[in-house]
Amino acid sequence: MSEITIKIDGKECRAEEGEFILNIARANDIFIPAICYLTRCSPTLACRLCLVEADGKQVYACNAKAKDGMEITTLTENIAAERRAIMEVYDVNHPLQCGVCDQSGECELQNYTLEMGVDEQHYAIKDVPRPSHDWGLMHYDPGLCIVCERCVTVCKDMIGDAALKTVPRGSEPLDKELKNEMPKDAYAMWNKLNKSLIGPVSGETLECTDCGECIAVCPVGALVSTDFQYTSNAWELNKVPAACAHCSAACHMYYETKHTGIDNPEPKIYRVTNEWNYVSLCGAGRFGYDFENRVEGKDEAAFAKAVEALKGADTIRFTSTITNEEAMILQRLKEKFGYRLVNDEAKRFQRFLQAFSKTAGSTLWNGELNDVHHSDFVVSVGSQLKSDNPRARFAFNNAVKMNKGAGLYFHPVKDPVVEGFGKNVMSVNHKPGLEEAALYLILDLFADRERLPKEVADYLAKFHSKGKKTVEETVKEKVVEKVTKKVKDEETGEEKEVTEEVTKMVPKKVKKEVEVEINKLLEILDAPEDFQDRMTKMLAKKEKFSVIFGEDLYRHPKWENLAKLAGLVQACTDFKVVLLPAKVNTLGVSLICDLDEEAGERVVGYNAEGDFVLSSLGNGDLDMPALNQQEGTFTDVDKRVVPTYVALPYKGYILNDLAGAMGVTARLTVDYTAALPAEKGYKALEFDDLPCHYTNAGEEVRGYHLGVKKVRKAKVAVDPIDEKEALEGEVAYRCNPVLQFNAFTQKAHQLAEEAALVVSPAKLEALGVEEDGKVRLSIGETSIELPVRSDKFIDGDIVMVPDFDPAVPADALFGDRRYQNVTIEKV
């Protein structure tokens, strides 16, 4: 799109042709009121407050597109009258309970009522009963609802659940005389408002993935967290900026805290909020916040034992739920004492990256999730997006909904949520283990043959052949019919029968054989029969491409070949590539730490198994702070180094204390922020100098981007597809349910649950087990008993075994792999 210049209230603004006026105004700090519009979603015209004058004509700024030279006035006498009348209507029958409403103090209805100067009421109508509803983690009070439809819009356009809709209100119709007595837009808005409320698409029960984004965007107190309701006034809460500690998206959010009670001055997290205009947050981040490790003081005896354990150890085993600074401390300890650093999950990603860079020509991938949002064709391979990285799923859905986009979803587990993104999303549910074929197909469909290594181009050519296919098509056939009809003789007036021949073109279905190109890769992947025809339609007029690669690839037995193929996708196609690190700081750990393959004989574990365990969960030999009790940085999926801050105090020892006792000294943990390795792309910036906000234009100003270096591409051979890797029969998938990532999400009081074998409703029936009935699951020599729960948001026969619950021996069951053959017996 071309760049244009428009004027808003005399201020010159640069924009892209076709942008909505409202977005341009916001980016230039010009105020236009709007209740219903969300920046990253489609306009609904539910509130009509954004009325402006463009080149002398009144338009709605949320859906009016800018044209070069356009002059816009945001306020005229007529517009002011319309806006005031609209706010009067919104206040009709709105309960007068601001003193106890959870939104009071940050309520947009309050703000706009004051902004528009509403000080008297001219309209009235009989109200109807509007009982409230509990929807699990969310509470809906229709008495407070102004039917702005933001919840409906964000659920559809951003999240992809499409679980909410407008439902009939049951009110009496408005007096028709009002149409002549009040401003046009106010009447139209009131007429719509009077007919509608919000309700679940599925009926009485809200069936969704519990992200809670509807709560975030609600401008009033109609949608709130069930847990937060009536616990605090908004203005009493301290907003602590942070990065979500649960997945590699490390989304920006705020921990909102205040004292626990009158008799307990200790701070407590009451809720989590987010900058919903610019970034969404999944339910794990929103509801799984109270995973802190509360300790009363420093246990000197346990600390002394920890120092002795470190002095006698040869290995430190740890997880990626740590900050960059903590990873740096561990690396310094390794350099000083020669410890083996063992983190199997980060090691897998580290080695994948090393192989990826050899064919990609750069140290890291070239895309980020914002590129996915702005794409019009998205591909995902090797990730159960809903669980692995919800923000990646949001980006995929948003691209399809807002950019008239299309996409391919390669995954063995059928996902009704992804399929529900739109008709232009095609799922390819291949057998587990055939991810190589998916990557070869991407190269075959999209790679520039001139940029591909010759041996790869030659190998791809072997999958193509000519064949014949019987197709059915409709043709028009000429048919002559004799039609007899009665006509009146003009002379005698008598009727007589006349037969005429009538020619018609009649549709007829015929079968014929046509020559087609056969691509054996589609057969290997069990792609839909109409794959090629649908792809032709889906790719029409597509310009911006992105691809998401996930953890299934890093855990695959042929991970090295997959890494090289993923690198070729980056080097030889126009795709922006995104690799999804498995945990919150997997990328940071893999860049900062020199990781080892195997542990030695004497192991100190940090949130991991060991002879002596340092634990943020409070279940080890020496307590450590959880990530909501620390300040430091994460390296997220977008290769951005983002800060997180202390929400809750910690009174015990920290890793930096142990390092100091071992002679690796720094006054504060964040003193290591500026010392992160420059050769890996980190900058020598002090922690307190890192920004953490969004601009009005939606630009993310958090921390900084890692420096990505070009590397010389190595001449490496890639392997052919090994179809023997395909798993047949009963298959288990190592994957957590939505909202669970690890023992920390499990610890949060709103998300607390025990592990279960998650299956599709059809699989539950096939197993002959009742909901929550127990089965014995065996993989190799390891067995475990688990309750069984069905999930409407998955389909097919593959069962899902979680690893968020430490009671499940996931490593023993699966080893390095994410899929394994399994035996399931009813207990």
LINLINPE-V641122 format. One record per backbone hydrogen bond with DSSP energy under -0.5 kcal/mol. NH is the residue of the N-H (numbers start at 1). CO is the residue of the C=O. If there is no record, write none. Layout:
# LINLINPE-V641122
<<NH:CO> <NH:CO>>
This chain:
# LINLINPE-V641122
<<4:15> <6:13> <7:70> <8:11> <9:7> <9:72> <11:8> <13:6> <15:4> <17:2> <18:66> <19:16> <21:64> <22:61> <24:20> <25:21> <26:22> <27:23> <28:24> <28:25> <29:26> <30:25> <31:29> <41:38> <51:48> <52:59> <53:73> <54:52> <54:57> <55:53> <55:71> <57:54> <59:52> <61:50> <61:59> <63:60> <64:60> <65:63> <66:19> <69:5> <70:67> <72:7> <73:53> <80:76> <81:77> <82:78> <83:79> <84:80> <85:81> <86:82> <87:83> <88:84> <89:85> <90:86> <91:87> <92:88> <92:89> <94:91> <95:143> <97:95> <100:97> <101:97> <104:101> <106:103> <108:219> <109:219> <111:107> <112:108> <113:109> <114:110> <115:111> <116:112> <117:114> <118:113> <119:117> <133:140> <135:133> <135:138> <137:135> <138:135> <139:224> <140:133> <141:139> <141:222> <142:140> <143:130> <144:141> <145:141> <153:149> <154:150> <155:151> <156:152> <157:153> <158:153> <158:154> <159:154> <160:155> <161:155> <162:155> <165:199> <167:197> <169:195> <171:194> <178:175> <179:176> <180:177> <181:177> <181:178> <182:178> <187:183> <188:184> <189:185> <190:186> <191:187> <192:188> <193:189> <194:190> <195:191> <195:192> <196:192> <196:193> <197:167> <199:165> <200:203> <201:163> <203:200> <204:202> <207:205> <208:206> <215:212> <216:212> <217:213> <218:214> <224:139> <224:222> <226:137> <229:225> <231:228> <234:104> <236:233> <237:234> <238:257> <240:238> <240:255> <241:239> <242:253> <244:251> <250:247> <253:242> <254:273> <255:240> <256:254> <256:271> <257:238> <257:255> <258:268> <260:264> <260:266> <261:264> <264:261> <268:258> <270:256> <270:268> <271:256> <273:254> <276:274> <278:275> <279:275> <286:282> <287:283> <288:283> <288:284> <289:287> <291:289> <294:292> <299:297> <300:298> <303:299> <304:300> <305:301> <306:302> <307:303> <308:304> <309:305> <310:306> <311:307> <312:308> <313:309> <313:310> <314:602> <315:602> <316:340> <317:315> <317:604> <318:342> <319:606> <322:320> <324:633> <327:323> <328:324> <329:325> <330:326> <331:327> <332:328> <333:329> <334:330> <335:331> <336:332> <337:333> <338:334> <340:314> <342:316> <342:340> <343:341> <347:343> <348:344> <349:345> <350:346> <351:347> <352:348> <353:349> <354:350> <355:351> <356:352> <357:353> <358:354> <359:355> <359:356> <360:356> <361:357> <363:709> <367:577> <371:368> <372:368> <373:369> <374:370> <375:372> <376:544> <377:544> <378:406> <379:546> <380:408> <381:548> <382:410> <385:383> <387:384> <388:384> <389:385> <392:389> <393:389> <394:390> <395:391> <396:392> <397:393> <398:394> <399:395> <400:396> <401:397> <402:398> <403:399> <405:399> <405:400> <406:376> <407:424> <408:378> <409:426> <410:380> <410:408> <411:409> <411:428> <414:412> <414:795> <416:414> <419:415> <420:416> <421:418> <422:419> <425:422> <426:407> <426:424> <427:425> <428:409> <429:427> <430:428> <434:431> <437:434> <438:434> <439:435> <440:436> <441:437> <442:438> <443:439> <444:440> <445:441> <446:442> <447:443> <448:572> <449:447> <451:448> <452:448> <456:453> <457:453> <458:454> <459:455> <460:456> <461:457> <462:458> <462:459> <463:460> <464:461> <465:518> <467:516> <469:514> <471:469> <471:512> <473:471> <473:510> <475:473> <475:508> <477:475> <477:506> <479:504> <481:479> <481:502> <483:481> <483:500> <484:482> <485:498> <487:496> <489:494> <493:489> <496:487> <498:485> <500:483> <500:498> <502:481> <502:500> <504:479> <504:502> <506:477> <506:504> <508:475> <510:473> <512:471> <514:469> <516:467> <518:465> <518:516> <520:463> <520:518> <522:519> <523:519> <524:520> <525:521> <526:523> <527:522> <531:528> <534:530> <535:531> <536:532> <537:533> <538:534> <539:535> <540:537> <542:539> <545:543> <545:574> <546:377> <547:576> <548:379> <549:578> <550:381> <552:382> <553:550> <554:550> <555:551> <556:553> <559:556> <562:558> <563:559> <564:560> <565:561> <566:562> <567:563> <568:564> <569:565> <570:566> <571:567> <572:568> <573:569> <576:545> <577:575> <578:547> <580:549> <581:579> <585:320> <586:583> <588:635> <589:585> <590:586> <591:587> <592:588> <593:589> <595:593> <596:341> <603:601> <604:315> <605:603> <605:612> <606:317> <607:605> <607:614> <611:603> <612:603> <614:605> <615:613> <615:622> <621:613> <622:613> <624:615> <629:626> <630:627> <632:644> <634:642> <636:634> <636:640> <637:248> <639:636> <641:704> <642:634> <642:640> <644:632> <645:241> <647:628> <648:628> <657:654> <658:654> <659:655> <660:656> <661:657> <662:658> <663:660> <664:659> <665:663> <671:668> <672:669> <673:670> <675:672> <676:673> <680:677> <681:678> <682:677> <685:683> <687:670> <689:686> <690:687> <693:701> <695:699> <698:695> <701:693> <701:699> <703:691> <704:641> <706:639> <707:681> <708:706> <709:707> <711:361> <714:358> <716:714> <723:721> <725:722> <726:723> <727:432> <732:820> <733:799> <734:818> <735:733> <735:801> <740:737> <746:742> <747:743> <748:744> <750:287> <751:748> <752:748> <757:787> <758:756> <758:800> <759:789> <764:760> <765:761> <766:762> <767:763> <768:764> <768:765> <769:764> <772:788> <773:770> <775:786> <776:825> <777:775> <777:784> <778:776> <778:823> <779:782> <782:779> <784:777> <786:775> <787:755> <788:773> <789:757> <791:759> <794:791> <795:414> <799:731> <800:758> <801:733> <801:799> <802:756> <802:800> <806:804> <808:805> <809:807> <810:808> <813:809> <814:810> <815:811> <817:814> <820:732> <822:730> <823:778> <825:776> <827:774>>
